[in-house]
Amino acid sequence: MIRKERVRQESFVQKESVIIEGVDISGQWNKMWEAREITEYDLTYMDKLTDLPGGESMGWCYQCGACIGVCPVDHVGNYGPRKIFRQLQTGLDFFNSAELWQCTTCMNCLRVRPKEVDMIKIIPAARELAVLEGHIPAELQEMFQNVAEYGNPMGESARKRVRWIKELEDETSVRILPKDPAPVDVLWFVGDYYAYHQRGEDAARSMARVFSRIGADFGILGIDEKCDGDSQRLAGEPGLFAELAEHNIEQFNKYEFNKIVVSGPHAYNAIKNEYPKHGGEFETLHYTQFLAGQLEALKDLMTGSFEKKVTFHDPCYLGRHNGEYDAPRNLIQAIPGIDFVEMYRCREQGYCCGGGGGGMWLDGFMSEHVEERLSENRVKEAIEVGAEVLAVCCPYEVSRFEDAVKSTDNDGRLEVLDIIEILDMVTA
């Protein structure tokens, strides 16, 4: 028997309830009995976003959902451009919302979206306005303050930027250009994490040794180097980025060199793609690109072997943003003894570590919005393919993944090493 009753819904609008054999089938779980489309929209914040230079493409979304399956944050939470678009349609104040700060600008969504809704432009544009309006996570504010005052996100003195050199062997010398300004072939942009973080310092010393072994003519800026600024730009501080870029460009212009070699993908992206907008055009190589070009010389120096199963994590800003996938792999596969295995998500489809777009300084904030950190998700994948070593080539990633190894109880099962550290081990 079917009977209809009048019931009062939560919206206080009288609607019919359909009951079949005593069962109410008109509830939330059964939508087929009434229209679901939204007919009235609050586009206040959608318009505010699409009116911004860089924010226009958010309005182009036609909700195909292709972005959601590849969004790394959605894999561990509930996120993605299509979801943001829908929230904006229904009145979300994006500029005062946690949604604004969860994007890592990994670029994976742009790779698959047919309408080219460009989060790499949308997110920094929206964040810039949010910062101006005072809506910013405390962790990020502290980082901005450190960079503004000290030239690095750790808040360390510039005088400590070269302390890693002291532990090098006597036979490995690093020329500090402000003290010895003679021309060099390579100006090595060391970067903040290589200079200040304990594990980064390990990699910096490995880099200096390998450069010396292949006979590279290189020098560094020492205390005159400042943060490359790429993460600050993406996190909503283009003015701070401009100050950093102009400072570094001024230092570069003091010396004669043929190319800049950088330690990290974010410095590579900044100096290669953004510094020219501020008057600084230089031939710029990531260190894996530079060393891949010296591969024959490196092979001649490889007296040791590395008998372990190794997988490699593609940095978003070396891979998807700048199209470099082969140089790191060429170096890894040239190392004697290595058993190289790819993770399921690799190359163009590589997963994000969570550190991009300011995410490096938002772990506390992100913990409130995801089930696990992106780095933890990635470590589990490395374990699943049987890797003993997770190789990286980004200064952010050694510390991020080592923390994730511990937090996922895989300490002792997976070692995290920068590629340059492995090269240092097997060359002499």
N, C-alpha and C positions, 0 to 999 in steps of 0.2 A: 504494500500500500504506500502511495506517495501522498504526502500532505505538505502544505506550505504554511509557514508561520511567519508572523512579523516579529523581528527581533531588533534590538537596539545595538548597533555596532559601536566600536570604540570611537568612531568619528561622529557619534551621536546623530547619524543619518539612518532613518528607517529603511531597512532592506529586507528582502525576502530571504528566508532560510529554507533550503531544500532538505527534507528528511526522508530517507528511504528505509523502510522497515526499522524505524526507530533510530537510524544513524544519520546524524547531520553531516552532509557531504559538501556543505558550502563554506567550510573553514579555510584557513590560510593555506592548507596543503592542497587544496583543489581550486585552481584558478580558472578552470574552463567555464565556470558559470557566470563570470562577469569580465568586462573589459579591463585590461591591465595598463593600457597606454596612459602616459602622463599628458594632460592637455594644457596644463599651465606651468610655466617655467619661471624661475627667478634667475635671470641671466646677469645679475649685477656683477658678480665676480668673474664670470666668463668674459663679459665685455671688458672688464678691468684688465684681465690677462691678455686678451687678444688685441687690445689697444696698445700694448707695450711693444716697442721694437724688439723683435725676436719671439714674441709670444703669439704672433698671428696664426701660426699653423695649428694651434690647439683647436681652433674652430673648424678645421678641415676634417676632423675625425668623423667617420661614419659607422663607428662601432662594429667593425668586422671581428674584433677580438684577437686578431693575429698576434698582437703585442703581448698578450697576457701569458701565453704559453712559453715565451722566451724571456720574460722579465725575471731576473734573478731574485728580486725581492719577493715576487709573488710565490716563488718556490718555497720560501720560508715564512711567508706572511700572506697578506691580502692586498695586492698592489698592481699597478700598471696604468699606462696612459688611457686606455679605454675606460677604466674604472674612474680615473680622475675626471675624464670628460663627463661622465654621467653624474658624478657628484657636483661638478660645476654647473651642470644643467639644472640641478635641483637646489642650488643656492649655497654650495660650500664656499666659505671664505678661505680660499686656497692660501692666501697670504698670511693667515693666522692659523694654520692647520699643520698637524704633524705630517700630512701627506707631502708637503712641500720639501721636507728634508730627507725623505727616505730614498729618493732617486740617487743612484750612484753614477749617473751619466755614462753608463757602460756602452751605450749605443746599440745594444742588441735589438731593441724594439725598432729602431730606425732601419735596421737591416731587412726587416720583414714587412714593414707597414706600407701598404699600397698608396696611402694618401700622404706619406712623408710628413707625418706629424713629428716635428723635430724637437725632441726633448733636450737635445744638446744646446739649443738656443732658448727654449721655453723656460727650463729650470733656472739657469743663471739669471735670466731677465726677471723672473718672478722673485727669486731670492734677493736680488739687488733691491727691489722695492720693499720687500719684507724687512730687510736689514735697515733700510732708511726709516721704516715705520716702527722699528724697535722690536719686531717679532723674530727672535733668533734664539736657538738653543744655547744654554750657558756654556757648554763645552766648546762650541764653535766661537762664541764671543771671546773666550779665553785664548783660543788659538790665534784669532785675529789680533788681539792685543799683544801677544808675544811676538808675532811677526812684525807688527808696526814698531815695537820698541827695540827688539833685538835682531830682527832680520831672519828669524827662524821660528818655527812653531813650538819648539821646546822651551823657548825663553832662556836659552843659553847665551853666554857671552861670546861675542865674535872671536875673542882671544883663544877660546877653546876649540875653534873650528879646525885647527891643525894638530891637536894633541894626539890624534891617532898615528901620526907619523913617528912619534917618539919610540914606539914599540917595533918599528921595522928593523930588520937586520942592517948592520953597518954598510953592507954591500949594495943595498937598495936605497938610492937617493931620490928624493922628490924635489924638483925645482919649484920654489915659490916665487912666482913672477914679480911681485912687488919688491922682492929682495934681489932678484937676478932677472932683469927684464930683457935678456937677449931673446932673439926670435926662436920660436919652437914650431914644430910641425903640428902638434896636438895641444890645444888648450883643453885640459880635462876639467869639466864642471862636476865637482865631486858630489854636491847635493847635501841636504841637511841630515838625512838619516845615515848616510855613510860617514858623515863628520861627527855626529853626536850620539847616535844610538849604539849601544855596545855591540850588537850583532852586525850593524851596519859598518862599524869600524873594522870588524873582522874582514868584511868583504872589501873595504877600501884598501886595507893592507894587501889582500890578495891581488887586487887590481894593480897596485903599484908594482908588486913583484912580477906579475905576468907582463905588464908593459915593459918593465926593465929587461926581462928575459928575451923578449922579441926585438929589443933594440929600439923601441919607440922613443922618439924625441918629444917629451911632454913636459908640461908645467901646469900649475894650478894657481888660482887667484888667492888662496889662503884666506886671511881674515877679511879681504875685500869682497869675497863672494857673499851673496845673500840668497835667500829662498827664491826658486824659479818663479813662484807665484801662480802656477797653473791651478792648483787646488783652491787657492783663495779666489781666483776669478770665477771658478765654477761654483763656489759656495756663496757668491753674491757680493764680492768686494772687488769690482773692477778697478776702482780707484787705487786700492792697495796694490793690486797687480801692476798697474801702470807705474807706480813708484818703484816697485821691485825691478820691473823690466828695464826702466830707464837707468836705474842704478847699475844693473849688471851690464847693460849695453855700454855704458860709459866706461866700465872697467875693461870690457873686451876691447874696446877701441884704443886702449892704451898700449896694446901689445901687438906684435906681429906673429901671426900663426896662420896655418892653412885650413884647419878644421877644428870644430868643437866636438869633443866626445863626451857624452853625458852618461851618468850612472843609471838614471831612471827614466821610465817612459813618460812621466809627467813633465820632467825637464825637457825631454826630447820634443814633446808636443808643444810646449810653450815656446822654446827657442826657435824651433823649426817653423811653426805655423802662426804664432802670435807676436813674437818679437818684431818681425818685419813690419807690422802695423805701427810700431813705435820707433821705426827708423833703424832697426838692427837686422841686417840680413847676413847670415853666416852659413857656411856648409856645416850641417849638424848631423851627427851620427850617434845612435845608441851604441853602447859599448859592444853589444853582440854583433852589430853590423860591422863595426871597425875590426873586431877580432876575426870575424868570418872572412874578411878581406885579407887577413894575415894567416889563413888556416894552414897553408903549407909550412910556413915558419913555425907555427905552433906544433904541428905534427912532428917536426924534427926534434922538438924539445920534449915530447911526451915519452919520458922514460919509465913512468909508472902506469898502473892500470887501476880501474875503479870497478871492481867485480860486484856490482849491485844492480838491482832492477830499479830503473829510474823513470819517473813520469814528469811531465812538464806542464806548468800552468801558464797559459797565454795571458799576459797583462792586457787589459782592455785598451789602454792608450798606446801600446805598441802594435797590437793586432788590429782590432776593428777600426780604431781611429786613424791608424797610419799604415795599415796594410802589410806589416812585417811579421811574417810567421816562420820564415825559413831560416833566418840567421841564427836564432837560438838553437833550433833543432840541428842545424849543420854542425854547430860546436859540440852539442851533446853527443851526437852520433859519431863524431870523430874521436871521442875519448876511448882509449883501449879498455876492453872488458865490460863496458856498459851494456846492459840489456834494457833497451828503451821500449816503453809501452805508452801508448796514448790513453788519456782518459776519454770517457764517452763524449763529453762536451769539450771539444778542442777546436783550435784554429778559429774560423769565422763564428763557430757556435760555442766558443769557449765561455765558461762560467766566470762571474765576477768575484773578486776576493772581498768586495765590500768597502774598499778603501778609497775609491774614486769619488770625485765630486764633493770632497769634504768629508766623506764617510770615514776617513782615517781617524777623525776626531769626534765621531758621533756614536761610538760603541755603546755608551751608557744610554743615550737617547734611543738608539735602535733596539736595545734589549727590551724596551717596553712595547715594541710594535711587531716583533718577529718571534717565531718559535725557536729559532737558532740563528747564530750568526752565519753570514754567507761563507765566511772562511771555514766554519765548522762543517757546513754542507760539502764544501770542496774537499776538505781533508778526508771525509768519509768516502768520497768517490775515488780518491787516490788509494785508499786502503782497499777498496773493492776491486780495483784492477791489479792488486797484488804488489804495488810499488813499495820499495823499501826507502826510497828517497823521493821527495817532492822537490824538483828543481825549479827555481824562479830566477827572474832577472829584473826585479823591481825592488828598490830599497824598502818599500812599505811591506812587502809580502813575507819576508823572513820572519819578522816579529809577529805579524798577523797570524801566519800559519803555525808558528811554533806555539803560540797561545792556544790556537784551535786544536792542535795535537794534544795538548795537556787537558783541555776542557772536554774533549771527546774520549778521554782515557785511552789514547793511542800512543802515549809516551813510551818509547822503547820499540815501537813497531814502525814508526815513520820518522825519518830525519828530514829536516828542511834545510836546503843549501842553495845559496846563490850559485849560478853556473860558474861565475868567476872563482868561487872557492874550490870547486871541483877541478877546474883548470889549474889552479895553483897547486893542488895536491899531486897532479900527475905530470907536471912540467918541472924541468930543472935547468 
